[in-house]
């Protein structure tokens, strides 16, 4: 029997619900960056492969299961799945903090990424259901601001917790901090969050999720462990298998659809050339996204010996510039289209070039100097990321908007995971052969190349839209 809402939610109550779900999104956003700042401290107990895996496996799990998490909310009710996600994220955060080995921490991070897919999709679903009047813009504006501030808070909190070493917990405190927050959010959601209608006809594609996960793990996993095993020949065989699995994935989805199922991806979108170009731009943009923060953190703390708190503080201007750019670029993109995004790519490349010049000419650049240059990169990144999803989805018909959004989110997280694996592997390989500075400079060149490819896809989209 499907559950329904018996009475409308009053305006006072829905703003409390907004606070609850946005707090969960904030916790998720902080977690993504707080771990980055703590990674060099965690790395004392881990191999290079395990360092990358702590970030990448979380992203792979999230990428492959986020669509399933959204559908579970439709099937079992947004409130129920949100509560399960918050409690699961809280429990797995505790597990991460208690992990006794690198392998256990990686498994715990896999579980943490999986539980996040139950929590995060319900946030926007709840906002869409509760804010249907003129307050909708204000509610989503609050959501956007909190989302942007999560980065600054994560950098600052990560450095602070590692430096304070509360009760001798060291890096473990960056995971423990989620536990009281998660408990409070879950208790508030249980008391205040309303039940919402379940959507009839929604079905899961478990087979598709498992095949996508296996393909990504086979393709990206060898990049994570290549350095540790000397790039043994069998690694390339595993990567080839992963490529074959991903190549066959659309055929599996066609089979699911033919059998009357609900495939993980909307197959009609694969015929939309403009949308696929947009996904290409998104993929290359996100390959250079989280991997930048990983390499930057490793260089500052391992190469320059900058303490964790000072390193975290150095990222704060970048995060704030990102928020400011995000607020401005959305409106500008409505009038100037993808040209704004291309300008953002150019600004990012300028920031990367300035970082390379500083790192190549100054033996020990200060955190302040690095922060001022990263501010340029952060503003450029905000110019691209905020309007990118809208640009990619602009050609999609309204009826397919939800499915297209799911594909965009999955592509973004796959890009993040691939970047952490590939560019992280390049950094560690060059660091072991030469120095952290050399690894950093090569990584900056790779980031610049990826952003240029992103700009090329955006230009391709712009020319196509101009012809139509």
C-alpha positions as CSV (number, residue, x, y, z in Angstrom):
1,X,0.0,0.0,0.0
2,X,1.4,3.4,-0.9
3,X,1.8,6.0,1.8
4,X,0.4,9.5,1.2
5,X,0.5,12.8,2.9
6,X,-2.7,13.4,4.8
7,X,-2.3,17.2,5.2
8,X,-0.1,19.9,3.7
9,X,3.0,20.8,5.6
10,X,2.7,24.3,7.1
11,X,5.3,27.0,6.2
12,X,6.9,27.0,9.6
13,X,7.5,23.3,9.6
14,X,8.9,23.1,6.1
15,X,11.6,25.6,7.0
16,X,12.6,23.4,9.8
17,X,12.7,20.5,7.4
18,X,14.9,22.6,5.1
19,X,17.3,23.1,8.0
20,X,17.4,19.3,8.6
21,X,18.0,18.1,5.0
22,X,20.5,21.0,4.3
23,X,22.4,20.1,7.5
24,X,22.7,16.5,6.1
25,X,24.0,17.9,2.8
26,X,26.4,20.1,4.6
27,X,27.7,17.1,6.6
28,X,28.2,15.2,3.3
29,X,30.0,18.2,1.7
30,X,32.3,18.8,4.7
31,X,33.2,15.1,4.7
32,X,34.5,15.3,1.1
33,X,37.0,18.0,1.9
34,X,37.8,17.3,5.6
35,X,39.3,13.9,4.5
36,X,41.5,15.6,1.9
37,X,43.1,17.8,4.4
38,X,43.7,14.9,6.8
39,X,45.0,12.6,4.0
40,X,48.8,13.4,4.5
41,X,48.4,12.6,8.3
42,X,46.4,9.4,7.5
43,X,49.1,8.5,4.9
44,X,51.6,7.8,7.7
45,X,49.8,4.5,8.2
46,X,49.0,3.8,4.5
47,X,50.7,3.0,1.2
48,X,50.2,5.4,-1.7
49,X,47.6,3.0,-3.2
50,X,45.6,3.0,0.0
51,X,45.8,6.8,0.2
52,X,44.1,7.2,-3.2
53,X,41.7,4.3,-2.5
54,X,40.4,6.0,0.7
55,X,39.0,8.8,-1.6
56,X,38.4,6.9,-4.9
57,X,36.5,3.9,-3.5
58,X,34.1,6.3,-1.8
59,X,33.4,8.1,-5.1
60,X,33.0,4.9,-7.1
61,X,30.4,3.6,-4.6
62,X,28.6,6.8,-4.7
63,X,28.7,7.1,-8.5
64,X,27.3,3.6,-9.1
65,X,24.5,3.7,-6.4
66,X,23.3,7.3,-6.4
67,X,20.5,6.6,-9.0
68,X,19.5,3.5,-7.0
69,X,19.4,5.6,-3.8
70,X,17.0,8.1,-5.4
71,X,14.7,5.4,-6.7
72,X,14.6,3.8,-3.2
73,X,13.3,7.1,-2.0
74,X,10.5,6.9,-4.6
75,X,9.7,3.2,-3.6
76,X,9.9,3.3,0.2
77,X,9.3,7.0,1.0
78,X,11.8,9.9,1.1
79,X,11.7,10.1,4.9
80,X,12.4,6.4,5.5
81,X,15.3,6.3,3.1
82,X,16.7,9.6,4.3
83,X,16.7,8.3,7.9
84,X,18.4,5.1,6.8
85,X,21.0,7.0,4.9
86,X,21.8,9.4,7.8
87,X,22.0,6.6,10.3
88,X,24.1,4.5,7.9
89,X,26.4,7.4,7.1
90,X,26.8,8.0,10.8
91,X,27.6,4.4,11.6
92,X,30.1,4.0,8.7
93,X,31.8,7.3,9.7
94,X,32.3,5.7,13.2
95,X,33.7,2.6,11.5
96,X,36.1,4.7,9.4
97,X,37.4,6.3,12.6
98,X,37.8,2.9,14.4
99,X,39.5,1.2,11.4
100,X,42.7,-0.7,12.4
101,X,44.2,-1.2,9.0
102,X,44.4,0.5,5.6
103,X,42.3,-2.4,4.1
104,X,39.6,-2.0,6.8
105,X,39.5,1.8,6.2
106,X,39.0,1.3,2.5
107,X,36.1,-1.1,3.1
108,X,34.6,1.3,5.6
109,X,34.8,4.2,3.1
110,X,33.1,2.0,0.5
111,X,30.2,1.5,2.9
112,X,30.2,5.2,3.7
113,X,29.9,6.1,0.1
114,X,27.0,3.6,-0.4
115,X,25.1,5.0,2.6
116,X,25.6,8.5,1.3
117,X,23.6,7.5,-1.8
118,X,20.6,6.8,0.5
119,X,20.8,10.2,2.2
120,X,21.9,12.8,-0.4
121,X,19.3,12.2,-3.2
122,X,16.5,12.7,-0.7
123,X,17.6,16.2,0.0
124,X,16.7,17.7,-3.3
125,X,13.6,15.4,-3.6
126,X,12.3,16.8,-0.3
127,X,12.9,20.4,-1.4
128,X,11.1,19.9,-4.7
129,X,8.1,18.4,-2.8
130,X,7.8,21.0,0.0
131,X,8.6,24.2,-1.9
132,X,6.3,24.6,-4.8
133,X,5.4,28.3,-4.4
134,X,7.3,31.6,-4.5
135,X,9.5,30.5,-1.6
136,X,11.2,27.9,-3.8
137,X,13.9,30.2,-5.1
138,X,14.8,31.3,-1.5
139,X,14.9,27.6,-0.3
140,X,17.2,26.6,-3.2
141,X,19.3,29.7,-2.7
142,X,19.9,28.7,1.0
143,X,20.7,25.2,-0.2
144,X,23.3,26.5,-2.7
145,X,25.0,28.8,-0.2
146,X,25.3,26.0,2.4
147,X,26.6,23.6,-0.3
148,X,29.4,26.1,-1.2
149,X,30.3,26.9,2.4
150,X,30.8,23.2,3.1
151,X,34.1,23.3,1.2
152,X,35.5,26.1,3.3
153,X,34.3,24.5,6.5
154,X,35.7,21.1,5.5
155,X,39.2,22.5,4.8
156,X,39.2,24.6,8.1
157,X,37.8,21.8,10.3
158,X,40.1,19.1,8.9
159,X,43.2,21.1,9.6
160,X,41.9,22.1,13.1
161,X,40.9,18.6,14.2
162,X,44.2,17.0,13.0
163,X,46.2,19.8,14.8
164,X,44.2,19.6,18.0
165,X,44.5,15.7,18.1
166,X,41.5,15.5,20.5
167,X,42.0,12.8,23.1
168,X,44.9,11.4,21.0
169,X,42.5,10.4,18.2
170,X,44.6,12.1,15.5
171,X,43.2,11.8,12.0
172,X,40.3,9.6,13.3
173,X,38.5,12.7,14.6
174,X,37.7,13.8,11.1
175,X,35.4,10.8,10.9
176,X,34.2,10.8,14.5
177,X,32.9,14.4,14.0
178,X,30.1,13.0,11.8
179,X,28.7,10.8,14.6
180,X,27.1,13.5,16.9
181,X,26.0,15.5,13.9
182,X,24.4,12.5,12.3
183,X,22.6,11.5,15.5
184,X,21.1,15.0,15.9
185,X,20.0,15.2,12.2
186,X,18.4,11.7,12.4
187,X,16.5,12.5,15.6
188,X,15.3,15.8,14.2
189,X,14.2,14.2,10.9
190,X,12.4,11.4,12.8
191,X,10.4,14.0,14.8
192,X,9.8,16.7,12.2
193,X,10.3,15.5,8.6
194,X,6.9,14.6,7.0
195,X,6.0,11.5,5.1
196,X,5.7,12.1,1.4
197,X,4.0,10.2,-1.4
198,X,5.7,7.2,-2.9
199,X,6.0,7.0,-6.6
200,X,4.2,4.1,-8.2
201,X,6.0,2.1,-10.9
202,X,9.5,2.9,-9.8
203,X,11.9,-0.1,-10.0
204,X,15.5,-0.8,-9.3
205,X,18.2,-1.9,-11.7
206,X,20.4,-3.8,-9.3
207,X,22.1,-5.8,-12.1
208,X,23.0,-2.5,-13.8
209,X,24.4,-1.0,-10.6
210,X,26.6,-4.1,-9.9
211,X,27.9,-4.3,-13.5
212,X,28.7,-0.6,-13.5
213,X,30.5,-0.9,-10.2
214,X,32.5,-3.9,-11.4
215,X,33.5,-2.2,-14.6
216,X,34.7,1.0,-12.8
217,X,36.5,-1.0,-10.1
218,X,38.4,-3.0,-12.8
219,X,39.2,0.1,-14.8
220,X,40.2,2.5,-12.0
221,X,41.4,0.0,-9.3
222,X,44.7,-0.9,-11.1
223,X,45.5,2.8,-11.3
224,X,45.3,2.9,-7.5
225,X,47.5,-0.1,-6.9
226,X,49.8,0.1,-9.9
227,X,52.6,1.9,-8.0
228,X,52.5,-0.6,-5.1
229,X,52.9,-3.7,-7.4
230,X,55.3,-2.2,-9.9
231,X,52.7,-1.9,-12.6
232,X,52.6,-5.7,-13.1
233,X,51.3,-6.9,-16.5
234,X,48.1,-8.4,-15.0
235,X,47.0,-4.9,-14.0
236,X,46.6,-4.0,-17.6
237,X,44.6,-7.1,-18.2
238,X,42.2,-6.1,-15.4
239,X,41.9,-2.7,-16.9
240,X,41.1,-4.2,-20.2
241,X,38.4,-6.3,-18.6
242,X,36.9,-3.2,-17.0
243,X,36.9,-1.4,-20.4
244,X,35.0,-4.4,-21.9
245,X,32.5,-4.4,-19.1
246,X,31.8,-0.7,-19.5
247,X,31.6,-1.0,-23.3
248,X,28.9,-3.8,-22.8
249,X,27.0,-1.8,-20.1
250,X,24.6,0.0,-22.6
251,X,23.8,-3.4,-24.2
252,X,22.9,-4.7,-20.7
253,X,20.6,-1.7,-20.1
254,X,18.9,-2.3,-23.4
255,X,18.2,-5.9,-22.3
256,X,16.8,-4.6,-19.0
257,X,14.5,-2.3,-20.9
258,X,13.4,-5.0,-23.3
259,X,12.5,-7.2,-20.4
260,X,10.2,-4.5,-19.0
261,X,12.6,-3.3,-16.4
262,X,13.7,0.2,-15.5
263,X,17.3,0.6,-16.6
264,X,19.8,2.6,-14.6
265,X,20.2,5.1,-17.4
266,X,17.6,6.5,-19.8
267,X,18.7,4.9,-23.1
268,X,17.0,7.6,-25.2
269,X,19.5,10.1,-23.8
270,X,22.3,8.2,-25.6
271,X,20.9,9.5,-28.9
272,X,21.2,13.1,-27.8
273,X,24.5,14.3,-29.2
274,X,24.4,17.7,-27.5
275,X,23.8,16.0,-24.1
276,X,26.6,13.5,-24.7
277,X,29.0,16.4,-25.5
278,X,27.9,18.1,-22.3
279,X,28.7,14.9,-20.3
280,X,32.1,14.9,-22.0
281,X,32.8,18.4,-20.7
282,X,31.6,17.4,-17.2
283,X,33.7,14.3,-17.1
284,X,37.0,16.1,-17.9
285,X,36.1,19.0,-15.6
286,X,35.6,16.7,-12.7
287,X,38.7,14.6,-13.4
288,X,40.6,17.8,-12.6
289,X,38.3,18.6,-9.6
290,X,38.9,16.6,-6.4
291,X,42.3,15.4,-7.7
292,X,43.5,19.0,-7.6
293,X,42.7,19.2,-3.9
294,X,44.4,15.9,-3.2
295,X,47.6,16.8,-5.0
296,X,47.6,20.4,-3.6
297,X,47.2,19.0,0.0
298,X,50.0,16.4,-0.5
299,X,52.4,19.0,-2.0
300,X,51.8,21.5,0.8
301,X,52.0,19.0,3.7
302,X,54.6,16.5,2.3
303,X,56.6,18.7,0.0
304,X,56.6,22.0,1.8
305,X,56.0,20.7,5.3
306,X,53.2,23.1,5.9
307,X,51.2,22.1,9.1
308,X,47.7,20.7,8.5
309,X,45.9,23.7,10.1
310,X,47.9,26.2,7.9
311,X,47.2,24.0,4.8
312,X,43.5,23.9,5.6
313,X,43.4,27.7,6.1
314,X,45.2,28.2,2.7
315,X,42.2,26.6,1.0
316,X,39.6,28.9,2.7
317,X,40.0,31.8,0.3
318,X,39.6,29.4,-2.6
319,X,36.4,28.0,-1.2
320,X,34.9,31.5,-0.5
321,X,35.9,32.6,-4.0
322,X,34.1,29.5,-5.4
323,X,31.0,30.5,-3.5
324,X,31.0,34.1,-4.8
325,X,31.6,32.9,-8.4
326,X,28.9,30.3,-8.1
327,X,26.4,33.0,-7.1
328,X,27.3,35.3,-10.0
329,X,27.9,32.8,-12.8
330,X,24.5,31.2,-12.8
331,X,22.8,34.5,-13.8
332,X,25.5,35.4,-16.2
333,X,25.2,32.0,-18.0
334,X,21.5,32.6,-18.6
335,X,22.4,35.6,-20.8
336,X,25.8,34.5,-22.3
337,X,25.5,30.7,-22.3
338,X,28.5,28.5,-22.3
339,X,30.9,31.4,-23.0
340,X,30.9,32.1,-19.2
341,X,32.0,28.5,-18.6
342,X,34.8,28.8,-21.2
343,X,36.0,32.0,-19.5
344,X,36.0,30.1,-16.2
345,X,38.1,27.4,-17.7
346,X,40.6,30.0,-18.9
347,X,40.7,31.5,-15.4
348,X,41.4,28.1,-13.9
349,X,44.3,27.5,-16.3
350,X,45.7,31.0,-15.4
351,X,45.6,30.0,-11.8
352,X,47.3,26.7,-12.5
353,X,50.0,28.5,-14.5
354,X,50.6,30.9,-11.6
355,X,50.9,28.0,-9.2
356,X,53.4,26.3,-11.5
357,X,55.5,29.6,-11.7
358,X,55.5,30.0,-8.0
359,X,56.3,26.4,-7.2
360,X,59.0,26.3,-9.8
361,X,60.7,29.6,-8.8
362,X,60.4,29.7,-5.0
363,X,61.9,27.0,-2.8
364,X,59.4,27.4,0.0
365,X,56.3,29.4,-1.0
366,X,54.3,30.6,2.0
367,X,50.7,29.4,2.6
368,X,49.5,33.0,2.1
369,X,51.1,33.2,-1.4
370,X,49.6,29.8,-2.3
371,X,46.2,30.9,-1.0
372,X,46.2,34.1,-3.0
373,X,46.9,32.2,-6.2
374,X,44.5,29.4,-5.4
375,X,41.8,32.1,-5.1
376,X,42.1,32.6,-8.8
377,X,41.7,28.9,-9.5
378,X,38.7,28.7,-7.1
379,X,36.9,31.6,-8.7
380,X,37.3,30.1,-12.2
381,X,36.1,26.7,-10.9
382,X,33.0,28.3,-9.4
383,X,32.3,30.0,-12.8
384,X,32.2,26.6,-14.4
385,X,30.7,24.2,-11.8
386,X,27.6,26.2,-10.9
387,X,26.1,26.6,-14.4
388,X,27.7,23.4,-15.8
389,X,24.8,21.1,-14.9
390,X,22.3,23.6,-16.4
391,X,24.3,23.9,-19.6
392,X,24.5,20.1,-20.0
393,X,20.8,19.6,-19.3
394,X,19.6,22.5,-21.5
395,X,18.8,20.3,-24.5
396,X,17.1,17.6,-22.5
397,X,13.3,17.3,-22.6
398,X,11.6,18.1,-19.3
399,X,10.2,14.5,-19.1
400,X,13.8,13.2,-19.1
401,X,15.3,15.8,-16.8
402,X,15.4,13.5,-13.7
403,X,17.1,10.7,-15.6
404,X,19.6,13.2,-17.2
405,X,20.4,14.7,-13.8
406,X,21.2,11.2,-12.5
407,X,23.5,10.6,-15.4
408,X,25.2,13.9,-14.9
409,X,25.8,13.2,-11.2
410,X,27.1,9.7,-11.9
411,X,29.4,11.1,-14.6
412,X,30.7,13.8,-12.2
413,X,31.6,11.2,-9.5
414,X,33.2,8.8,-12.0
415,X,35.3,11.8,-13.2
416,X,36.3,12.6,-9.6
417,X,37.3,9.0,-8.9
418,X,39.2,8.6,-12.2
419,X,41.1,11.8,-11.5
420,X,42.1,10.8,-7.9
421,X,43.3,7.5,-9.3
422,X,45.1,8.6,-12.4
423,X,46.6,11.9,-11.3
424,X,47.3,10.6,-7.8
425,X,49.2,7.7,-9.3
426,X,51.2,10.1,-11.5
427,X,52.0,12.3,-8.5
428,X,53.2,9.4,-6.3
429,X,55.2,7.8,-9.1
430,X,57.1,11.1,-9.8
431,X,57.5,11.9,-6.1
432,X,59.2,8.5,-5.5
433,X,61.5,9.0,-8.5
434,X,62.3,12.7,-8.1
435,X,60.4,14.9,-5.6
436,X,57.0,16.1,-4.4
437,X,57.6,19.4,-6.3
438,X,58.2,17.5,-9.6
439,X,55.1,15.5,-9.0
440,X,53.1,18.7,-8.3
441,X,54.3,20.4,-11.5
442,X,53.5,17.4,-13.7
443,X,50.1,17.2,-12.0
444,X,49.4,20.9,-12.7
445,X,50.2,20.3,-16.4
446,X,47.7,17.4,-16.4
447,X,45.0,19.6,-14.8
448,X,45.6,22.3,-17.4
449,X,45.3,19.8,-20.2
450,X,42.0,18.3,-18.8
451,X,40.5,21.7,-18.4
452,X,41.4,22.6,-22.0
453,X,39.6,19.4,-23.1
454,X,36.6,20.5,-21.1
455,X,36.7,23.9,-22.7
456,X,36.9,22.2,-26.2
457,X,33.7,20.2,-25.4
458,X,32.0,23.4,-24.2
459,X,33.0,25.2,-27.4
460,X,31.7,22.3,-29.4
461,X,28.4,22.6,-27.5
462,X,28.3,26.4,-28.1
463,X,28.8,26.0,-31.8
464,X,26.1,23.3,-32.1
465,X,23.6,25.5,-30.2
466,X,24.4,28.5,-32.4
467,X,23.7,26.4,-35.5
468,X,20.3,25.1,-34.2
